[in-house]
Amino acid sequence: IEDGVISREEAVAHKKSLLELLESNNVRTKAYAWLDVPDLLRDGVISREEAAAHKKSLLELLESNNERTKWAAWDDVPGLIEDGVISREEAAAHKKSLLELLESNDVRMKWLPWLDVHYLIEDGVISREEAAAHKKAFLELLESNDEGTKRDAWDDVPDLLRLGVISKEDLPPPP
């Protein structure tokens, strides 16, 4: 719509098929469809109520066995709370799966959910103390052998310091 490929009216005329994608049996398709919901809400293609009618499928994605799918769903949560599609309480009911993801054995999948930790704390989905209980996993990222992960994790430090998830004393000494 923003690029002028289709009009809002054309998108609205086909919203039934989009809403069906939110319930797809293909988990990847469902996750990608949820990724578009904030833009579709903003553009007036679907309403908050229409998206919320399908929130059970999003909440199921939060518990996915596939870590990438699970992370993608958690990445959508702050915006969907802000848009009124799901409540903080609904998301918080699934926080155990997020906290497990913070301890992933896959270094990138361990780092990605930390991107949203400060939003989820600010939204009241998880507490500072719950996130801080996993700070050792975060601090390991700051000394990762994967330079991209290390660099990206350092970008999260200011927010985690501000919220008290980590302290300056927790940080590794300079090289």
C-alpha positions as CSV (number, residue, x, y, z in Angstrom):
1,I,0.0,0.0,0.0
2,E,2.8,2.4,1.0
3,D,4.6,1.7,-2.3
4,G,1.5,2.2,-4.3
5,V,1.4,-1.4,-5.6
6,I,-2.2,-1.8,-4.4
7,S,-4.7,0.5,-2.8
8,R,-6.1,0.2,0.7
9,E,-9.4,-0.6,-0.8
10,E,-8.0,-3.5,-2.9
11,A,-6.3,-4.9,0.2
12,V,-9.5,-4.6,2.2
13,A,-11.3,-6.4,-0.5
14,H,-9.0,-9.4,0.0
15,K,-8.6,-9.2,3.8
16,K,-10.6,-12.4,4.3
17,S,-7.7,-14.4,2.7
18,L,-5.2,-12.5,4.8
19,L,-7.1,-13.3,8.0
20,E,-7.1,-17.0,6.9
21,L,-3.3,-16.9,6.8
22,L,-3.2,-16.0,10.5
23,E,-4.7,-19.5,11.1
24,S,-2.6,-21.3,8.5
25,N,-1.7,-24.9,9.2
26,N,1.8,-24.0,7.9
27,V,3.5,-22.5,10.9
28,R,6.0,-20.5,8.8
29,T,3.1,-18.9,6.8
30,K,1.2,-18.1,10.0
31,A,4.3,-16.5,11.5
32,Y,4.9,-14.3,8.4
33,A,1.2,-13.3,8.3
34,W,1.4,-12.1,11.9
35,L,4.5,-10.1,11.1
36,D,2.3,-8.0,8.7
37,V,-0.5,-7.3,11.2
38,P,0.8,-4.1,12.6
39,D,1.2,-2.6,9.1
40,L,-2.3,-3.8,8.1
41,L,-3.8,-2.2,11.2
42,R,-2.0,1.1,10.6
43,D,-3.1,1.1,7.0
44,G,-6.7,0.4,8.0
45,V,-6.9,-2.9,6.1
46,I,-8.0,-4.9,9.1
47,S,-9.3,-3.8,12.5
48,R,-7.9,-4.5,15.9
49,E,-11.0,-6.7,16.6
50,E,-10.5,-8.7,13.4
51,A,-6.8,-9.4,14.3
52,A,-7.7,-10.1,17.9
53,A,-10.3,-12.7,16.8
54,H,-7.3,-14.8,15.6
55,K,-4.9,-14.2,18.5
56,K,-5.1,-17.8,19.7
57,S,-3.0,-18.8,16.7
58,L,-0.4,-16.2,17.7
59,L,-0.3,-17.4,21.3
60,E,0.3,-20.9,20.0
61,L,3.3,-19.6,18.0
62,L,4.8,-18.3,21.3
63,E,5.1,-22.0,22.3
64,S,6.4,-23.3,19.0
65,N,9.0,-26.1,19.0
66,N,10.9,-24.2,16.3
67,E,13.0,-21.5,18.0
68,R,13.0,-19.2,15.0
69,T,9.2,-19.3,14.8
70,K,8.9,-18.8,18.5
71,W,11.3,-15.8,18.4
72,A,9.4,-14.3,15.5
73,A,6.1,-14.5,17.4
74,W,7.7,-13.0,20.5
75,D,9.2,-10.2,18.4
76,D,5.6,-9.3,17.3
77,V,4.3,-9.2,20.9
78,P,5.3,-5.6,21.9
79,G,3.6,-4.1,18.8
80,L,0.5,-6.2,19.1
81,I,0.1,-5.2,22.8
82,E,0.5,-1.6,21.8
83,D,-2.1,-2.1,19.0
84,G,-4.5,-3.7,21.5
85,V,-4.6,-7.1,19.7
86,I,-3.3,-9.0,22.7
87,S,-3.0,-8.1,26.3
88,R,0.1,-8.2,28.5
89,E,-1.6,-10.8,30.6
90,E,-2.2,-13.1,27.6
91,A,1.5,-12.8,26.5
92,A,2.7,-13.2,30.1
93,A,0.9,-16.5,30.3
94,H,3.5,-17.8,27.8
95,K,6.6,-16.1,29.3
96,K,8.2,-19.4,30.3
97,S,8.8,-20.1,26.6
98,L,10.5,-16.7,26.1
99,L,12.6,-17.2,29.2
100,E,13.7,-20.6,27.8
101,L,14.6,-19.0,24.5
102,L,17.0,-16.6,26.4
103,E,19.0,-19.7,27.2
104,S,19.1,-21.3,23.7
105,N,22.1,-23.4,22.7
106,D,22.0,-21.6,19.3
107,V,24.0,-18.3,19.9
108,R,21.9,-16.3,17.4
109,M,18.6,-17.6,18.8
110,K,19.9,-16.8,22.3
111,W,20.6,-13.2,21.3
112,L,17.5,-12.4,19.2
113,P,15.0,-12.4,22.1
114,W,17.2,-10.1,24.1
115,L,16.3,-7.5,21.5
116,D,12.8,-7.4,22.9
117,V,13.4,-8.0,26.6
118,H,13.4,-4.3,27.5
119,Y,10.0,-3.8,25.6
120,L,8.6,-6.8,27.4
121,I,9.7,-5.5,30.8
122,E,8.3,-2.1,30.0
123,D,5.0,-3.7,28.8
124,G,4.7,-5.7,32.0
125,V,5.0,-9.1,30.3
126,I,8.1,-10.2,32.2
127,S,9.7,-8.6,35.2
128,R,13.1,-7.2,35.5
129,E,13.9,-9.9,38.0
130,E,12.8,-12.7,35.6
131,A,15.0,-11.3,32.9
132,A,17.9,-10.8,35.4
133,A,17.7,-14.4,36.3
134,H,19.0,-15.1,32.8
135,K,21.7,-12.4,32.7
136,K,24.5,-14.9,32.7
137,A,23.2,-16.1,29.3
138,F,23.2,-12.5,28.0
139,L,26.7,-11.8,29.4
140,E,28.0,-14.8,27.6
141,L,26.9,-13.1,24.4
142,L,29.1,-10.1,25.1
143,E,32.1,-12.4,24.9
144,S,30.8,-14.6,22.0
145,N,33.2,-15.9,19.4
146,D,30.6,-14.9,16.8
147,E,31.6,-11.2,16.2
148,G,28.2,-10.3,14.8
149,T,26.4,-11.6,17.9
150,K,28.9,-10.0,20.2
151,R,28.5,-6.6,18.5
152,D,24.7,-6.9,18.5
153,A,24.6,-7.9,22.2
154,W,26.6,-4.8,23.1
155,D,23.9,-2.7,21.4
156,D,21.4,-4.1,24.0
157,V,23.6,-3.2,27.0
158,P,22.3,0.4,27.5
159,D,18.6,-0.7,27.8
160,L,19.4,-3.6,30.1
161,L,21.5,-1.3,32.3
162,R,18.8,1.3,32.4
163,L,16.2,-1.3,33.5
164,G,18.5,-2.9,36.1
165,V,18.7,-6.3,34.3
166,I,22.4,-6.1,34.4
167,S,24.8,-3.7,36.2
168,K,28.1,-2.1,35.1
169,E,29.8,-4.5,37.5
170,D,28.5,-7.5,35.4
171,L,30.1,-6.3,32.2
172,P,33.3,-8.0,31.1
173,P,36.5,-5.9,31.5
174,P,37.8,-4.1,28.5
175,P,40.4,-6.0,26.5
